[in-house]
C-alpha cells in the first residue's frame, strides 16, 4: 500500500455544497497480537527472575541460620561440659576442707601376710 493510497483510505467523503470533500481522521496507534504476546512473554520472564532472586536470598539466609544454629548447639554442649568439670573440681576442694575429712584418721600398713 503506497502513501497516497493509505491517505485515501483514511479519508471520509461528504458530498455537500461548498464543503471540503476531504477530511482526515487520526488513527490510533495500537499494538498487534504478536507484539502483545511478546510483551507478555517478556513480563513473565522478568517476574520469574524476580521470583528466583527472592528464593535464592531466602535460601542464603537459611544456610546462615542453620550454621548459626549448629554453632549455638556446639557452644551449649561445651558450656554444659565445662559446668560439669567445674562442679567436679569444686567437689574435691569441698571434700578436702570439710569437717568430716578433717576428722578422718590416716592409717599406715601394719605388716604383710605371708603364707
C-alpha positions in Angstrom: 0.0 0.0 0.0 1.5 3.3 -1.0 1.4 6.5 1.0 -1.2 8.2 -1.2 -3.3 5.1 -1.2 -3.2 4.9 2.7 -4.2 8.5 2.9 -7.0 8.0 0.6 -8.2 5.0 2.6 -8.5 7.1 5.7 -10.4 9.9 4.1 -14.1 10.3 4.6 -16.1 11.9 1.8 -19.1 14.1 2.4 -20.9 15.3 -0.6 -22.4 18.6 0.3 -22.3 22.0 -1.4 -19.4 24.3 -0.6 -17.8 21.8 1.7 -14.4 20.2 1.6 -14.6 16.7 0.3 -11.5 15.5 2.1 -11.2 15.2 5.9 -8.5 13.4 7.8 -9.1 11.2 10.9 -6.3 10.5 13.3 -5.7 6.8 13.5 -4.9 5.4 16.9 -1.6 3.5 17.3 -2.3 0.1 18.7 -0.2 -2.9 19.2 -0.8 -6.1 17.3 -1.4 -9.5 18.7 2.2 -10.6 18.1 3.6 -7.5 19.9 1.2 -8.2 22.8 2.3 -11.8 23.0 6.0 -10.8 23.0 5.4 -8.2 25.8 3.6 -10.7 27.9 6.4 -13.3 27.5 9.0 -10.6 28.5 6.9 -9.6 31.5 6.6 -13.3 32.6 10.4 -13.7 32.3 11.0 -10.6 34.4 8.6 -11.8 37.1 10.3 -15.2 37.0 13.7 -13.6 37.5 12.4 -11.5 40.4 10.9 -14.7 42.0 14.2 -16.6 41.6 16.3 -13.8 43.2 13.9 -13.7 46.2 14.1 -17.5 46.6 17.9 -17.6 46.4 18.1 -14.8 49.0 15.8 -16.8 51.3 17.9 -19.9 50.8 21.1 -18.0 51.5 19.7 -16.7 54.8 18.5 -20.3 55.6 22.1 -21.6 55.2 23.4 -18.8 57.6 20.7 -19.6 60.1 21.5 -23.4 60.0 25.2 -22.6 60.5 24.5 -20.3 63.5 22.1 -22.9 65.0 24.8 -25.6 64.7 27.4 -23.3 66.3 24.9 -22.4 69.1 24.3 -26.2 69.8 28.1 -26.8 69.9 28.7 -23.9 72.3 25.8 -25.1 74.6 27.3 -28.6 74.8 30.7 -27.1 75.6 29.2 -24.9 78.2 27.4 -27.9 79.8 30.7 -29.9 79.8 32.5 -27.0 81.5 29.9 -26.7 84.2 30.2 -30.5 85.0 34.0 -30.1 85.1 33.8 -27.1 87.4 31.4 -28.9 89.7 33.8 -31.9 90.0 36.8 -29.7 90.8 34.8 -27.8 93.4 33.5 -31.0 94.9 37.1 -32.2 95.6 38.0 -29.0 97.3 34.9 -29.1 99.4 35.5 -32.7 100.5 39.1 -31.9 101.5 38.1 -28.9 103.5 35.0 -30.4 105.2 34.8 -31.2 108.9 34.3 -34.9 108.2 37.5 -35.2 106.2 39.5 -33.4 108.9 38.3 -35.9 111.5 39.4 -38.9 109.5 42.5 -40.8 110.8 45.3 -41.7 108.4 46.3 -45.3 108.5 49.6 -47.0 107.8 50.1 -50.6 106.7 51.0 -52.6 109.8 52.5 -55.5 108.1 52.2 -58.1 105.4 50.7 -61.5 105.5 52.8 -64.5 104.4 51.7 -68.0 103.6 
